[in-house]
Amino acid sequence: MFIRFAAVCVALLFSTVVSFADPVGRYSVSGNNPGKESSTYSGSVNVQRTGDTYSVTWQISGQTFVGTGIGTKDFLAVSYRSGNQTGLALYAQQADGSWVGVWTYADGRQIGGERWTPR
């Protein structure tokens, strides 16, 4: 599992991308829960610049997840929370302008996947 996680992270961080853009914007989001590729979800995510950081807000199945991100035009790392849940996500921009990432809950032992598609 660790090798799979490491390979995904390396691929995300060093993928060749035609054009990069700041992650600010509104996106449709789809993903799968950690360790459960068949457990999928969808919703929306909004990314705003807040000085040197980003405010990231997801709306998924009636729940709001709020995060703080750091990064560049190449990648975005986000720490998030919703109620008592906290976690960490890492995204990389793709050639089509979408962002693809991996995420986990605090104390998690497995990762989920997520894609943001520009609206």
C-alpha positions in Angstrom: 0.0 0.0 0.0 2.8 2.4 0.9 4.4 1.9 -2.5 1.1 2.6 -4.3 0.7 5.8 -2.2 4.3 6.9 -2.9 3.9 6.2 -6.7 0.7 8.3 -6.8 2.3 11.2 -5.0 5.4 11.2 -7.2 3.2 11.0 -10.3 1.1 13.9 -9.1 4.0 16.1 -8.2 6.1 15.5 -11.2 3.5 15.0 -14.0 4.1 16.9 -17.2 1.5 19.6 -17.7 1.0 21.8 -20.7 -0.2 24.9 -18.9 -0.5 25.7 -15.3 -2.9 28.0 -13.6 -3.6 29.1 -10.1 -6.1 26.7 -8.4 -8.5 29.6 -7.6 -12.0 28.8 -9.0 -15.2 26.7 -8.8 -15.1 23.0 -9.5 -17.2 20.0 -9.7 -15.7 17.3 -7.5 -15.9 13.5 -7.7 -13.9 11.0 -5.7 -13.8 7.8 -3.7 -13.4 7.2 0.0 -10.1 5.8 1.5 -9.8 2.1 0.9 -13.2 2.0 -0.8 -12.9 2.5 -4.5 -16.5 1.6 -5.0 -17.6 4.1 -2.3 -17.9 7.3 -4.5 -19.1 10.8 -3.9 -19.6 14.0 -5.9 -20.3 17.7 -5.2 -18.6 21.0 -5.6 -15.5 22.8 -4.3 -14.6 26.4 -4.3 -11.0 27.7 -4.0 -10.2 31.3 -3.0 -6.8 33.0 -2.4 -6.3 34.2 1.1 -3.0 35.9 1.1 -0.2 33.3 0.8 -2.7 30.5 1.4 -6.0 29.2 -0.1 -9.4 28.7 1.4 -11.0 25.5 0.1 -14.7 24.7 0.7 -16.3 21.5 -0.4 -20.0 20.8 -0.5 -20.6 17.1 -0.6 -23.9 15.2 0.2 -25.1 18.1 2.4 -21.9 18.3 4.3 -19.5 21.3 4.2 -15.7 20.6 4.5 -13.5 23.7 5.1 -9.7 23.6 4.4 -6.6 25.7 4.3 -4.2 25.1 1.4 -0.7 25.9 0.5 1.0 25.4 -2.8 1.8 26.8 -6.3 0.6 26.5 -9.8 1.9 22.9 -9.7 0.4 21.4 -6.6 -1.9 22.2 -3.7 -1.8 20.6 -0.2 -4.9 21.1 1.9 -5.6 20.4 5.6 -9.4 20.2 6.1 -12.1 19.8 8.7 -15.8 19.0 9.1 -17.2 18.7 12.6 -14.8 16.4 14.4 -13.3 15.0 11.1 -9.9 16.4 10.0 -7.6 15.3 7.2 -5.0 16.1 4.5 -5.2 16.2 0.7 -2.6 16.7 -2.0 -3.5 17.7 -5.6 -1.7 18.3 -8.9 -3.0 20.2 -11.9 -3.6 18.3 -15.1 -3.3 19.5 -18.7 -7.0 19.9 -19.0 -7.2 22.3 -16.1 -8.6 19.8 -13.6 -6.8 18.9 -10.4 -6.3 15.3 -9.3 -5.4 14.3 -5.8 -5.2 11.9 -2.9 -6.6 12.4 0.6 -7.0 10.7 4.0 -8.5 11.4 7.3 -6.4 12.2 10.4 -4.9 8.9 11.7 -5.9 7.3 8.3 -4.2 4.2 7.0 -5.6 4.3 3.5 -6.1 7.0 0.8 -9.0 8.1 -1.3 -8.8 9.8 -4.7 -10.4 13.0 -5.9 -10.8 15.0 -9.1 -11.8 18.7 -9.4 -13.2 19.6 -12.9 -13.5 23.4 -13.7 -17.1 24.6 -13.9 
